[in-house]
Each structure stands twice: as structure tokens, then as C-alpha cells.
Amino acid sequence: MKITQIKVVYLDGTTGVVSNDVLDVLIATGKIKCFKRSDGWVDIIRDHASLRDYRNATSYPGPERRAPWPDAEQRKD
């Protein structure tokens, strides 16, 4: 599985590459100035970047990719 890597610029001007999950943490904690999307750079303050919020998602429109839960017989160790 390929993990998407996103370019970021930290508050001190240094750059780095992080995963989506780390990007959310960096935005929430105010530790980056901007990050790069496929269509260009996003300025956190000017563009009011927000975190992804899955709590209110009603459904996922794509195919199910999670494995089913094992039944009780399979869980016995």
C-alpha cells in the first residue's frame, strides 16, 4: 500500500514530507505554514485550512476495502 506523502513548510521555514495523518496533526497544532496539494500550495492561515472530519460522514461512496471481522470460531487462540 502506497502512503501519500505531502510536502510541508514548517513555521521556521524548513521543509519536509509527511503522511496525511501527520499533516492533520501539524495543522491542528499550528506547526506548519503551508502544505502542497496537487493544484498548488495551501497557506494555512490565509486559506483557513481545516482538518478532515469523518465523524459526520454518512457513507463512503467507494468500494469496501476493510476485511470482515472474524467470527467467534476464528478468534479462538
C-alpha positions as CSV (number, residue, x, y, z in Angstrom):
1,M,0.0,0.0,0.0
2,K,1.4,3.4,-1.0
3,I,1.3,6.1,1.6
4,T,0.7,9.6,0.2
5,Q,3.5,12.0,1.1
6,I,2.7,15.7,1.3
7,K,5.2,18.5,1.2
8,V,5.0,20.9,4.1
9,V,6.7,24.1,5.2
10,Y,7.2,24.4,8.9
11,L,7.0,27.8,10.8
12,D,10.7,28.2,10.8
13,G,10.9,27.8,7.0
14,T,12.3,24.3,6.9
15,T,10.5,21.9,4.6
16,G,9.5,18.2,5.0
17,V,7.4,15.5,3.7
18,V,4.6,13.9,5.8
19,S,1.7,11.5,5.6
20,N,-1.9,12.6,5.6
21,D,-2.3,11.7,9.3
22,V,0.7,13.7,10.3
23,L,-0.5,16.6,8.2
24,D,-3.7,16.7,10.2
25,V,-1.7,16.8,13.5
26,L,0.5,19.6,12.1
27,I,-2.5,21.7,11.1
28,A,-4.2,21.1,14.4
29,T,-1.2,22.1,16.4
30,G,-0.3,25.1,14.2
31,K,3.2,23.8,13.4
32,I,3.2,24.4,9.6
33,K,2.8,27.5,7.4
34,C,1.6,25.7,4.3
35,F,1.4,22.4,2.5
36,K,1.2,21.3,-1.1
37,R,-1.8,19.9,-2.8
38,S,-1.9,18.6,-6.4
39,D,-3.2,22.0,-7.5
40,G,-0.7,24.1,-5.6
41,W,0.3,25.3,-2.1
42,V,-2.2,25.9,0.7
43,D,-1.5,28.7,3.1
44,I,-2.9,27.5,6.4
45,I,-3.8,31.0,7.8
46,R,-4.8,32.7,4.6
47,D,-6.8,29.8,3.2
48,H,-8.3,28.8,6.6
49,A,-7.3,25.2,6.0
50,S,-9.2,22.7,8.1
51,L,-8.9,19.2,9.3
52,R,-10.7,16.3,7.6
53,D,-13.7,15.4,9.8
54,Y,-15.1,11.9,9.3
55,R,-17.4,12.0,12.3
56,N,-20.4,13.2,10.3
57,A,-19.8,11.2,7.1
58,T,-22.9,9.3,6.3
59,S,-21.4,6.8,4.0
60,Y,-18.3,6.1,1.9
61,P,-19.1,6.1,-1.8
62,G,-16.2,3.8,-2.8
63,P,-15.7,0.0,-2.6
64,E,-15.4,-1.7,0.8
65,R,-11.7,-2.3,1.4
66,R,-11.7,-3.5,5.0
67,A,-11.5,-7.2,5.8
68,P,-14.6,-8.6,7.6
69,W,-14.4,-9.2,11.3
70,P,-13.5,-12.9,12.1
71,D,-16.3,-14.9,13.6
72,A,-16.0,-16.3,17.1
73,E,-14.6,-19.7,15.9
74,Q,-11.8,-18.0,14.1
75,R,-10.9,-15.8,17.1
76,K,-10.2,-18.7,19.5
77,D,-6.5,-18.9,20.2
